[in-house]
Amino acid sequence: MKTNWSMSLRKLKRILLFYTMLAGGIVTMFTGLLLYFWPRGPRAGQLIILGFDKDFWKDLHTYTTIIAVVLILLHILENRACVKMYIRETLK
């Protein structure tokens, strides 16, 4: 039988994983939209938005996307029993 401490640790891990995935997704979405609507042209790289240039926003977008993918994989591993059940149910 599991103790309350181990269950609360597992719950804390799931909560932390969920909110970091959410934050990573929001930052990725924000930077993606910012880069999509960023002006184009010869001087567009000199534009400063919120104190940062386009290269910073590109790097931030790339790194948060990589982190979000890793967190999603961890989420799938954490919930692999549910994933197996979903796959079994959909392949019937």
C-alpha positions in Angstrom: 0.0 0.0 0.0 1.3 3.4 -0.9 1.7 6.0 1.8 0.2 9.5 1.7 3.6 11.0 1.2 4.3 9.0 -2.0 0.9 9.8 -3.4 1.3 13.5 -2.7 4.7 13.4 -4.3 3.2 11.8 -7.4 0.4 14.4 -7.4 2.9 17.2 -7.0 5.0 15.9 -10.0 1.9 15.7 -12.2 0.8 19.2 -11.2 4.3 20.6 -11.8 4.4 18.8 -15.2 1.0 20.1 -16.2 1.7 23.8 -15.4 5.2 23.8 -16.9 3.7 22.3 -20.1 1.0 25.0 -20.0 3.6 27.8 -19.5 5.8 26.4 -22.3 2.9 26.2 -24.7 1.8 29.7 -23.9 5.3 31.1 -24.4 5.7 29.1 -27.6 2.3 30.4 -28.9 3.1 34.0 -28.0 6.6 34.0 -29.6 5.2 32.2 -32.6 2.5 34.8 -33.2 5.0 37.6 -32.5 7.4 36.2 -35.1 4.6 35.6 -37.6 3.4 39.2 -37.5 7.0 40.7 -37.2 7.5 43.1 -40.1 9.7 41.9 -42.9 12.3 43.8 -44.9 15.8 45.1 -44.6 15.4 46.9 -41.3 13.0 44.6 -39.6 15.8 43.0 -37.6 16.5 46.3 -36.0 13.0 46.6 -34.5 12.8 46.2 -30.7 9.7 44.7 -29.1 9.4 44.5 -25.3 13.1 45.3 -25.2 14.3 42.5 -27.4 15.2 42.1 -31.0 14.1 39.5 -33.5 17.0 37.1 -32.9 16.1 36.9 -29.2 12.5 36.1 -30.0 13.6 33.4 -32.5 15.9 31.8 -29.9 13.3 32.0 -27.2 10.7 30.4 -29.5 13.1 27.6 -30.5 14.2 26.7 -27.0 10.7 26.8 -25.5 9.4 24.6 -28.3 12.1 22.1 -27.5 11.3 22.2 -23.8 7.6 21.8 -24.6 8.2 18.7 -26.7 10.3 17.2 -23.9 7.6 18.0 -21.4 5.0 16.4 -23.6 7.0 13.2 -23.9 7.4 13.2 -20.1 3.7 13.7 -19.8 3.0 10.7 -22.1 5.4 8.6 -20.1 3.8 9.6 -16.8 0.4 8.6 -18.2 1.4 5.6 -20.2 -1.2 3.4 -18.6 -4.0 5.7 -19.9 -2.3 6.0 -23.3 -2.2 2.2 -23.6 -5.9 2.0 -22.6 -6.8 4.7 -25.2 -4.9 2.9 -27.9 -6.5 -0.4 -27.1 -10.0 1.1 -27.0 -9.6 2.9 -30.3 -8.1 -0.2 -32.1 -11.1 -2.4 -31.2 
